[in-house]
């Protein structure tokens, strides 16, 4: 197994992780920004106010994007397992 192949597999793995985590992170970021703007306009400075909307939003995003995320993870796993002979030999 060449160093180029190892780097290629690592790059593909990192890209897949970022691709899978992206929708959830963007959802949490958008909800956090909206709650921050709401807190700034209403001058409510409650620290725990941001947690419940973020958790609910991420759970909804997980329900919406979950099948796609699972498909991406399974595709990477299938590709790794189909090329397993290259890792051993």
C-alpha positions in Angstrom: 0.0 0.0 0.0 1.5 3.2 -1.1 1.6 6.5 0.8 -0.4 8.1 -2.0 -3.2 5.5 -1.4 -3.2 6.1 2.3 -3.5 9.9 1.8 -6.2 9.4 -0.7 -8.3 7.2 1.6 -7.7 9.6 4.5 -8.8 12.5 2.3 -11.9 10.7 1.2 -12.7 9.8 4.8 -12.3 13.3 6.1 -14.4 14.7 3.2 -17.1 12.2 3.9 -17.2 13.1 7.6 -17.4 16.8 6.8 -20.1 16.1 4.3 -22.1 14.1 6.8 -21.7 16.6 9.6 -22.3 19.7 7.5 -26.1 19.8 7.5 -26.3 19.4 11.3 -23.6 22.0 12.0 -25.1 24.5 9.6 -28.5 24.0 11.2 -27.0 24.5 14.7 -25.2 27.6 13.5 -28.3 29.2 11.9 -30.4 28.5 14.9 -27.7 29.9 17.2 -27.4 33.0 15.1 -31.2 33.5 15.1 -31.4 33.0 18.9 -28.5 35.5 19.4 -30.2 38.1 17.3 -33.4 37.5 19.3 -31.5 37.9 22.6 -29.8 41.0 21.4 -33.0 42.7 20.3 -35.1 41.7 23.4 -32.1 42.1 25.8 -32.9 38.7 27.3 -29.5 37.4 28.5 -30.5 33.9 29.5 -27.6 31.5 28.8 -29.8 28.4 28.5 -32.2 29.9 26.0 -30.1 28.8 23.0 -29.8 25.1 24.0 -33.4 24.0 23.5 -33.9 25.4 20.0 -30.5 24.1 18.9 -31.3 20.6 20.2 -34.7 20.6 18.6 -33.4 22.0 15.3 -30.5 19.4 15.1 -32.9 16.6 15.9 -35.3 17.8 13.1 -32.3 18.1 10.7 -31.2 14.6 11.7 -34.6 13.2 10.8 -34.6 15.1 7.5 -31.0 14.4 6.5 -30.5 11.1 8.3 -31.2 8.8 5.4 -28.9 10.8 3.1 -26.2 10.8 5.8 -26.5 7.0 6.3 -26.3 6.5 2.5 -23.1 8.5 2.3 -21.5 6.6 5.2 -22.6 3.2 3.8 -21.2 4.2 0.4 -17.8 4.9 1.9 -17.9 1.7 3.9 -18.8 -0.3 0.8 -15.9 1.2 -1.1 -13.5 0.5 1.7 -14.6 -3.1 2.0 -14.6 -3.7 -1.8 -11.0 -2.5 -1.9 -9.9 -4.5 1.2 -7.6 -6.7 -0.8 -5.5 -3.6 -1.6 -4.9 -3.0 2.1 -3.7 -6.5 2.9 -1.5 -7.2 -0.1 
